[in-house]
């Protein structure tokens, strides 16, 4: 697996994970790679930080890490919880909370009446389904209280 830093023609930056550099080029040439913020194709690779493996032991859980079982393996539920917590941390850090105005703001962004950006907020199930029917890409994620994520 290889991770590339990518940028769309609108300047949005994001990561893409590919089996190889050739996989990236094939998908890009086929128009299969689109910006998660605005949906535009024409994505290009950006310079990435170099990662060097200088013979360090492979990463694995230490006894003090969440999810470590003491025998060098992780409990699958704890592993999933840890990964979900990290995902939520990234989403919360890289998106704007618009609260209950989410459905209206998502529509404004979709119509080009507001700047394209990642937003989050509250929407009822009916509002969520209406946004999807209008072709607006949204996803529902359960976000537990911050004190329960650690």
Secondary structure, 3 states (H helix, E strand, C coil): CEEEEEECCCCCEEEEEECCHHHHHHHHHCCCCCCCCCCCCCCEEECCCCCCCCCCCCCCCCCCCCCECCCCCECHHHHHHHHHHHHHHHHHHCCEEEECCHHHHHHHHHCCCCCCCCEEECCCHHHHHHHHHCCCCCCCCCCCCHHHCC
